[in-house]
Amino acid sequence: MKNEMGNQQVTDLELGWLAGILDGEGHISMRSSIFQNEIHYSVGFGFTNTSEELLKKVEMICGKLGANLHWQRKAKINQRLQGWDLATRKIINCKRVLAPLLPLLTSKKEKAKHVLAFCERRLNFATQRNADGSGIRFPYTSSDLWYFDEFKCIRTKSATSTTIPQGSRNQEIPKCGTALLWPVI
């Protein structure tokens, strides 16, 4: 498979391996924050592990897909093992890696699908805005907020179904909005 840069091949075996690592050792996120009285949204994915060898292989495969990930040293575990986080918060990197992995994912499939829908929306919006020479600023709207609210529901549903035995608590799953028609990616 050629990436958008068209210069390296990613094998089906590498994609399958990466999907398994993302399902087991990875994380997919959507976050919002307020900076200088403006709301900012970010999406991302990453991998946390103590094996540099494993993370270097992840980095190599993601590089073939056209995505650059960033290393961050984590606190030592039990004063012995050095942990690392290899991640990105760039929309284009999320699209380049999550799109080919989507059919192969299991436990993180819904999160990936949701992040990809948001990425497509923002990338299309940016392309339309820049085509008319209006610059690179594209403010967030209430539609963007909807994606983040829905992501919280996805995250809560998956955590509730796997960590809280049925009937052990009176915890209600938040009511989520209507189903999103996922764009073809």
C-alpha positions as CSV (number, residue, x, y, z in Angstrom):
1,M,0.0,0.0,0.0
2,K,1.4,3.4,-0.9
3,N,1.0,6.3,1.4
4,E,-0.1,9.8,0.3
5,M,3.5,10.6,-0.3
6,G,3.7,7.5,-2.6
7,N,7.2,6.6,-1.7
8,Q,7.0,3.5,0.5
9,Q,5.0,0.3,0.7
10,V,3.2,-0.8,3.9
11,T,2.5,-4.5,3.9
12,D,-0.8,-6.0,5.0
13,L,1.2,-7.8,7.7
14,E,2.5,-4.4,9.0
15,L,-1.0,-2.9,9.0
16,G,-2.4,-5.9,10.9
17,W,0.5,-5.8,13.4
18,L,0.0,-2.0,13.9
19,A,-3.8,-2.5,14.4
20,G,-3.2,-5.1,17.0
21,I,-0.7,-2.9,18.9
22,L,-3.1,0.1,18.7
23,D,-6.0,-2.1,20.0
24,G,-3.8,-3.4,22.9
25,E,-1.2,-0.8,23.8
26,G,-2.6,2.3,22.1
27,H,-4.9,5.1,22.8
28,I,-7.2,7.3,20.6
29,S,-8.4,10.6,22.0
30,M,-10.4,13.7,21.5
31,R,-9.8,16.6,23.9
32,S,-11.0,20.1,24.3
33,S,-9.3,22.9,26.2
34,I,-9.6,26.7,26.7
35,F,-6.7,28.8,25.8
36,Q,-6.9,32.7,25.8
37,N,-10.7,32.5,26.2
38,E,-11.0,30.4,23.1
39,I,-12.0,26.7,23.0
40,H,-9.5,24.4,21.2
41,Y,-10.2,20.9,20.1
42,S,-7.6,18.2,19.4
43,V,-7.6,14.6,18.3
44,G,-4.8,12.2,18.6
45,F,-3.6,8.6,18.9
46,G,-0.5,7.1,20.5
47,F,1.2,4.1,22.0
48,T,2.7,3.8,25.5
49,N,5.2,1.1,26.3
50,T,8.5,0.3,27.9
51,S,9.9,-1.4,24.8
52,E,11.8,1.0,22.6
53,E,12.1,-1.7,20.0
54,L,8.4,-2.1,19.7
55,L,7.8,1.7,19.5
56,K,10.5,2.1,16.9
57,K,8.7,-0.4,14.7
58,V,5.4,1.5,15.3
59,E,7.2,4.7,14.3
60,M,8.6,3.1,11.1
61,I,5.2,1.8,10.0
62,C,3.5,5.1,10.7
63,G,6.3,6.9,8.8
64,K,5.6,4.7,5.8
65,L,1.9,5.9,6.1
66,G,3.1,9.5,6.0
67,A,2.7,10.3,9.7
68,N,5.4,11.5,12.1
69,L,4.9,10.7,15.7
70,H,6.6,12.3,18.7
71,W,8.5,10.6,21.5
72,Q,7.9,11.5,25.1
73,R,9.7,10.0,28.1
74,K,7.4,8.7,30.8
75,A,8.1,8.4,34.5
76,K,10.0,5.2,35.4
77,I,7.9,2.3,36.6
78,N,9.1,0.8,39.9
79,Q,12.3,2.8,39.6
80,R,13.4,0.2,36.9
81,L,11.6,0.4,33.6
82,Q,11.7,3.5,31.4
83,G,8.4,4.1,29.7
84,W,7.8,6.0,26.5
85,D,4.8,7.5,24.8
86,L,4.8,7.8,21.0
87,A,2.0,9.9,19.8
88,T,0.6,12.6,17.5
89,R,-2.1,15.3,17.8
90,K,-2.2,16.3,14.2
91,I,-5.4,15.8,12.2
92,I,-3.6,14.8,9.0
93,N,-1.5,12.2,10.9
94,C,-4.6,10.7,12.4
95,K,-6.2,10.4,9.0
96,R,-3.1,8.9,7.4
97,V,-2.8,6.2,10.1
98,L,-6.3,5.5,11.3
99,A,-8.0,5.3,7.9
100,P,-6.0,2.2,6.7
101,L,-6.2,0.6,10.2
102,L,-10.0,1.1,10.6
103,P,-11.1,-2.2,9.0
104,L,-8.6,-4.1,11.1
105,L,-9.4,-2.6,14.6
106,T,-11.5,-4.3,17.2
107,S,-11.7,-2.6,20.6
108,K,-10.9,0.9,19.3
109,K,-12.8,0.8,16.1
110,E,-15.7,3.1,17.1
111,K,-13.3,5.6,18.6
112,A,-11.2,5.5,15.4
113,K,-14.3,5.9,13.2
114,H,-15.4,8.9,15.2
115,V,-12.0,10.6,15.1
116,L,-11.7,10.0,11.4
117,A,-15.1,11.6,10.8
118,F,-14.0,14.7,12.7
119,C,-10.7,14.8,10.8
120,E,-12.5,14.6,7.5
121,R,-14.8,17.4,8.4
122,R,-12.0,19.7,9.6
123,L,-9.7,18.9,6.6
124,N,-12.6,19.5,4.1
125,F,-13.4,22.7,5.9
126,A,-9.8,23.9,5.8
127,T,-9.5,23.1,2.1
128,Q,-12.7,25.0,1.3
129,R,-11.6,28.0,3.4
130,N,-8.1,28.1,1.9
131,A,-9.3,27.7,-1.7
132,D,-10.8,31.2,-1.6
133,G,-7.6,32.8,-0.1
134,S,-9.3,33.5,3.2
135,G,-6.3,32.3,5.3
136,I,-5.7,29.4,7.6
137,R,-8.0,30.2,10.5
138,F,-11.1,28.1,10.7
139,P,-13.1,28.6,13.9
140,Y,-14.8,25.7,15.7
141,T,-18.5,25.5,15.6
142,S,-21.2,23.7,17.6
143,S,-21.0,20.9,15.1
144,D,-17.4,20.3,16.2
145,L,-18.5,20.3,19.8
146,W,-21.0,17.5,18.9
147,Y,-18.1,15.2,17.9
148,F,-16.5,15.6,21.3
149,D,-19.7,15.1,23.2
150,E,-20.3,11.9,21.2
151,F,-16.7,10.7,21.8
152,K,-17.3,11.0,25.5
153,C,-20.4,8.7,25.1
154,I,-18.4,6.2,23.1
155,R,-15.6,6.2,25.7
156,T,-18.1,5.9,28.6
157,K,-20.0,3.0,26.9
158,S,-16.9,1.0,26.3
159,A,-15.6,1.6,29.9
160,T,-18.9,0.8,31.5
161,S,-19.5,-2.4,29.5
162,T,-16.0,-3.8,30.4
163,T,-15.4,-2.5,33.9
164,I,-18.7,-2.4,35.7
165,P,-20.5,-5.8,36.1
166,Q,-24.2,-5.6,35.3
167,G,-26.2,-4.8,38.3
168,S,-23.3,-3.9,40.5
169,R,-23.9,-0.1,40.4
170,N,-26.7,2.2,39.5
171,Q,-24.6,4.0,37.0
172,E,-26.4,5.4,34.0
173,I,-24.7,5.6,30.6
174,P,-25.2,9.1,29.2
175,K,-27.7,9.6,26.6
176,C,-25.9,10.1,23.3
177,G,-27.1,12.0,20.2
178,T,-28.4,10.5,17.0
179,A,-26.2,8.2,15.0
180,L,-23.7,9.9,12.8
181,L,-23.6,9.0,9.1
182,W,-19.9,8.2,8.8
183,P,-18.3,9.7,5.7
184,V,-16.6,7.3,3.2
185,I,-12.9,7.4,4.0
